[in-house]
Amino acid sequence: EVASDKVNAEIPAPADGTFGEIIAPEGSVISVGQPICTIEQGAAAPVPAAAPVAPVATEPATPAVPAPQAASSAPAAAVNAPQPSPAQPVPFGSPSAQPAQPVPFGSPGTVLPAAASEASPVGTAAHGANGAGVPAGHGHVTPAVRMLLREHGVDVAEVAGSGIGGRVTKKDVLEYVQRRDAAARAAGPAPALAAAAPVAYPAPAPPAPGALPAGAAAFAAASAPSAGLPASAPAPSPTPTPAPTPVPAGDTAFPAQPAVAEEGDQLLPMTSIRRAIADHMVRSRQTSPHAWLMVEVDMSRVVRLRERSRAAFKERYGISLTYLPFVARAVVEALQRRPTFNAQWSDAGLVLKHDIHLGIAVALEENLVVPVLRNADRLSVAGLAQAMTDLGNRARANRLKLDEIQGGTFTLNNTGALGAVMTQAIINQPQAAILTMDAVVKRPVVIDDMIAIRPIMNLGMSFDHRINDGLQAARFLQDVKGQLEGLDESATLL
């Protein structure tokens, strides 16, 4: 199992062989592309020796594999699926006859094959939260379950396993934690954390008899006319201004104060994914000067086309037709027209990305993941709908691969699915912007000096002000707005 910025991914071995050498120990933090182990193949693979007799049966450790970006050997590279050749740049608005080129807005797309099931990794010798061996009745524990046990402070011996051979699964651990927490709440509040000791401040010295308080004396001195001052009175000396304390790189001018626990408070352990998300968000705010713009979009044409096509679309593709693929297609065409939003900042200059890899934010129960839809400009509305449904389903099932959450060039966040009507998102580094689509809500609008009811959606975009200014951002949003409001209602989505 490998954890990146946003997700824990259980990665199957890319080739048959024998586990060789551990390069990156469990729990270590490594750079993207660094190998974590070796797998020996063919005649070079040693014959495993017979395992000594032990009270508790064990299995070989889970074979870890190098990250997708790592430089791999020829046998390992041979099993990787071939990547599609990069598409040639196509002028904005021009028709596309080849599948490798961008598809016009509203044209039919190809059906994506269902994701092949991935073999589950071989379980390692089970260990409890404290590293002790697991009784044989509990089976073996996968790395994901072992991490979950550590995060919640649970001894695996206390959990009844429902898997094959009594193996403890993620579901078993989560259900145990729910029962434990419910019992703790019923029993009363948990012991309070150690409260911070109160800070004693010295009491101010009493003023001299007949003297004014410090503030009143200063006000009286400043208000008195200069002619009334004694000739011998010295001029007041200016108060020296202390030099500002330099802030270390990466820190903010107002560092967060440590939390102070009070009676009845509980400490919720921080999961590895939650901590990674926190670090990523703080780093993004410190790296990019965020600016934000929003436009209102009349979704009348999109609503009518969706209502007319949704039944046939469901029957043909087996998925629901939402507003997300319509907005995604409009965003892709706007990125083709304004490539500085499909870009990355560098000290040497602005890097304009050749391919459009669209990140689609997916909200999970306890965190957020952004799977990447590669070469989104090659797909129509129907193709985008299928691809995004597949990525979303596998994200919720924790079946994404590492290369499917990396390499995005622009992010789209469908906060409208959660009922939000105005969202200000944080840029997913190192991208140039992130666009949020909020809920489609019927609102009164003025059309030709008359009040009408229209389905309105807010489009908000946070952008890196180093790369684009407000003028470029407004034009980008107007491009997306124009695509949606000018949609051809007679278009065929099938």
N, C-alpha and C positions, 0 to 999 in steps of 0.2 A: 504494500500500500504506500502511495506517495501523495503527500499533501502539498498543494500549490497555494496561490493566493486565495482561491475561493472554494476549493473542493478537495475532498479526500477521494482518490481514485485507486481502486483495486485493479492492478495491471497484470494480465496474464503473461506468461513467458512468451516471447516472440518466436522461440524456436525450441525444438526438442534437444535435450542434452542433460548434462549433469551439473548441478550447482558447484561452482568452483570457489572463487574467493570473494569475501565481503570487502568492498572498497569503502562504502559509506555505512558505518554502523547505524543500527536502528536508533531513531530519535535525533540524528544529526541533521544540521541545516547545510545544504549544499547549493551551489549555483546551478542555474538551468543549463543543461547540456553536459553536466559532469556525470561520468558513469558511477553506478552504485554497486555493481557486482560483475562477475564474469560467469559465463555459461560455457562449459566445455562440450564439444560435439565430436562425433565420429570416434576414430581410434584414439584421439587424444584424451578422451574422457576416461578417467580411471574407473575400475570396477569397484563398486562400493563394498566395503568389508561388512561382514556380518555384525549386527549390532549386539553389544553385550547384554546379558540378561539383567533386567532391572525391575524393581517392584512396579514401576509405572511405565507402560509402553509409550514410546515417543516416535515421532516421525521426523524426517528431515526438515530443516528450516525452509520456510517459504522462499522459493527462488525469486529474488528481486531482479528487475531488469533495468537497463539504462533508460534515462529519460528520452523522450522522442527526439530531442534536439541533439543528443550526444552523438559523437562520432562513433559509429558502430562498425563491427567487423563485416566482412563480405557475407558470411552465412546469415548473420542477423539482419543485414540490410535486404537480403533476398526475400524475406517474408513480408516486408512492408508493402502495403498496397500502393500501386502507382498513383501519383498525384496528377490531376488534370493539368494539361499545358496551359500557361497563362494566356488569357484572351488578349487580342489586339485592341488598342484603344479605338473606340467608336465615337464619332461626333454625336453630340447631344441631339436627340430627336430623330436620328437616322434609323431606317428600318434595319432589322438584322435577319439575315437569311440562314446564318450558320449557328448551330447550337452553342458554339464556344463564345459567341458574341452576345451582348446584352439583348434581352427580349423586350419588345415594346410593352408599354404599360397596358395591362388587361388582356394580353395574349395568353393562350394555353401553355402550360408547362409540362414537363415530363414527370412521370410518377417515380418517386425515389424508392429503391428497394428497401424492404424492411431490414433493420439492423440485425446482423447475425449474432446469435447468442454467443457470449464469451464464456470460455471455460473458467470455472472458479479456481482460484489459486490453491495450491496444496497447503493445508493448514500446518502451522508450526506447532511445536510442542507447547501445550497450553500452560500459561502462567497466570497467576492471580495478580491482583493489583499490587501486591508487594513483591512480585517476582517468584513466589513459591510455586511448586508444582501443583497441578490440578489433580484431584482425585479421578480415578479412571472412570467413574460413573458420569463425569461431566464432559467426557469427550475432549476434543481439541478446540482451541480458541484461535480464531483468525486474528490478524493484526488489527483489523477495524474494531472487533469486539474488545480486544485487549486495550486499545486506546480508549474506548468508551468506558471500560471498567475503571481505568485510571482517572479519567476526567470526573467521574461521579463518586470516586472513592468507594468502590464496591469490590468485595472479595468474591471471586468467581465461585467459590465453594458455597456461597449463600444463594446462588441463582440456580433454579431448576431448569435444565436445558430441554428444549423441545425439538432440537434438530436430530439428525441421524446419529444413532449411537449415543444419545444424550448430549450432543454438542450444544453449547450455549450460543444463541444467536443474538443479533442486535435487538430484535424484538423482545427477547427474554429479558435483556438488561434494561431496556426502556420501561417495560411493564413493571419490573422489580423496583426501579427508581420511582415510578409513579406511586406504587403501593407504599413504599417507604416514606415518601414525602407526604402522602395523604395521612399516614399514621402519625407522622411527626406533627402535622398541623392539628390533628385531632387531640394529640396529647398536650398541646400548648406551645407557646413560642419557644424557639430554640434559644440556647444561652446567648446572651448578647456578646458581641465582639468587644474587645477591650477598647473602652472609650479613651479619646485623647485627653491627656491631662490638661486642666485649665491653665492658661497662661496668666500669671500674676503681673499686673502693671503697677509701677510705683505711683502712689498718690501725688498729685501736684503740690508743690510747696505753697503754704498760705501766703497771700500778698502782704506786703509791708503795710503798717497802719497808714491810712490816708492815701494809699496808692490805688490807681485804677487797675482793673484787670488788664492783662496784656493786650487783648483785642481792642478794648476801649481806649487804652493809652495810645496805641498805634493810630487809631482812627482820629483821636483828638489832635495828635501831632500832625497828621496829614492835612486836617481841615483848618488848622490855625493859620492866620495870615503871616507871611514872612516878616512883616514889619514889627509884629509883636514879639518876635523871638529875641532873647537876649543876644547882645553882640558877641558874647563869649561862648554861645552855644555851638558846639561842633556840628558840622553837617553829618547827617545820618549816613553811615557807610552801607553800601548795597550788600544784600545777603548773597554770599557766594553760591553759585549754582553748581551742584555736584556734577561731575562728568558722567554721562550715561554709561551704564554697564553694558559692555558688548554682549550680544546674545550669540551663543554658539550656533554654528550652522546646523540647520535642521530643527532648532527649537523655535518656539513662538515667544513673542514679547510678554505674553501672559501665561506662564506655565500653569498646568492644571494643579489645583490644590489636592492634597491627599484626602480621600474620603474619611469622614469621621463617623464612626458607628455609634449608634445610640441603642438604648435598651429595646429589645425586641427585633432588631435588625438581623437579617440573615445574609450570609456570604454565599453568593452563587458562583461556583467555580467557572473559570473562563476556559472555554473549549479552544482547541488549536485553530479551528476555522474562524471563530469569532475574533480571536486575537490577530489572525492574519488580515481579516477584513478591517479591523480597527487600524492596524499599522498602515494598510494600503490607503485608507481614506485620509488619515492624517498626512501621509506623505504626499498625496495628491493636492491637498489644500496648501501645503507648504511649497510645492513645486510650481503649480500653475496659478497665475492670477485669474481667478474665476470671474467671469461676467455672465449675465443672464438676460435673455429676451424671451418674449412670449407673443404669439399671435393667436387669434381666434379663427377657426376654420368652419365654414358651413359644410356639413357632411351630407347634405340632402341627396346629392347624386350617388355618393357611396352607399348610403342607406338604402336607396331604391334598388341599386344594382345588387347589393347583398341580399335583400329580401327576395328579389326575383330569382336569384341563383342558388340560394342556400340549400333548398331541398334536393335539386339535381346534383349539387356539389357533394352533399352528404352521401347520396346514393352511389355516386361514382367513386369517390375517394375514401369514404368511410370516416371522414373527419368533419368537424364543424368549421364553417367559414366565418371568421371573425374580422374585425377591423384591422388587426395587426398586419396581415400581408399587404393590404392596400397602402397603409402608411409606409411599410418597409419598401415597397416598390417606388413610391414617390420619393423617399429618402435616397434610394440608390440613384435615381435619375438626377436629383439635386447634387449628389456627390460627384457625378460625372461632369456636371456643368461647373461646379465650384470645387476643384480638387484640393484647395487649401484646407478643407475640412476633413479630407481623407489623407491627413499628413501627420508628421511628428516633428517636434522641435529638436534641434541639435545646435551646438555651439558653432558648427561649421556652416550651418544654413538649414533651410526648411526642407525636410525630406517628404516629397510627394509620393505616396504609395501607389504602385502600379495597379495592384488588385484591390478590390473592395471586399473586405471580410467583415461582415456585419455581426456585431455582438448583440445577442438578445438576452436581456436580463430576465432571469427566472427566479421568482420568490419561492423559497422553500420554507418549511415550518420554522426553522431556527436560524436560517442564514440566507444568503443570496449567492447565486451562481450566474455567470455570464458565458454560456456556450457560444461558440463562434460559427456562424454560417458562412462558409468560404465561397468566394466568387459569387456573391449574391446578385451581381449584375447579370448573370447568365440565366436567371430564373424569372418566370412570370409570377403573377399573383398566385396562381394555382401551385406552381412549384415552390414558391416561398412558403405557402401555407403548409404543404406537406413536410418540407424540411424543418420548419420551426416546430411543428407538432412532434416530429420525431425527436428533435433535440430536447424539447421540453419534457417529454415523457421519460427519456433516459436520464435527464438531470434529476427529476424527482425520484427515480429509482436508483440514483447513485451509480449509474452505469456509463458515465461519460469517460472518455479517454483524455489523457493530458493534452494531446494536441488539439482537442476540441474545445479547450477553454483558454487557448493561447493564440496570439497573433492577430487579434481583432484590430481593425483600423477605425471603426466608428461604432458607437453603442446606441441601441434603441431600447427604451424602457417603457413598457406598457403599464404605467401606474393607474390608468383608467380601469383596468380589470379589478383593482382594489377599491374603486369608488373615489379615487382622488380627482380633484378638479383643477388643481394648480400645484405643480411639483418643481422643485429646484434641486436637481441632482448634482452629484459630485463626479467629476470627470474620471474616467477609467484610464489611468496612465498606461502608456505614454501617448494616448490619443489626443486629438485636438478638440473634441467636443462630445457631448452626450445629449440626445434628444429624448424628451419624455412626451408621451401621448396620454392625455387625461381622458376622463369619462365623457362620452357623448351624451349631452344633456339638452333637452328641449328648452329653448329660451326665447323670449320676445326680442325681436330685432327690427330695425327700421329699414324698410326696402321701398324706395321711391316715395318717401315721405309717408309711408303707411306701416303700421305695426303688423308683423307676421311672426309666426312660431316656426323656428328652425332648429334642427339638431346641430348643436354647436360643440366643437371639441377644441380644447386649448392645447397648443403645441408649445412647449417650453424647451429652451436649449441653453445649457451651460457650456461656455466655450473658453478656451485658453486665450487670454487677451494678448499674449506674446505673439500668437500666430495670426489671429484675425481681430479686426476691430468691429465696432457696432454696425457699421455700414455693410460689411461683408456678411455678418451674421443675420442682419435683417433681410438681405437679399436671398440668403439661403432659405430662411423660413418662408419667404414669399414664394420661392420656387416650389417648396413642398406644398404650401397652401394652394398654389395655382394648379398643381397636378391633381389634387384631391377635389377641388371645387369645379375643375373643368373636365372631370372624368367622363368618358363616353359611356352613357348608360346602356347603349346597345352592344357593348363589348361582350364577347363570349369568354367565360372563365374556364370552360371545360376543354 
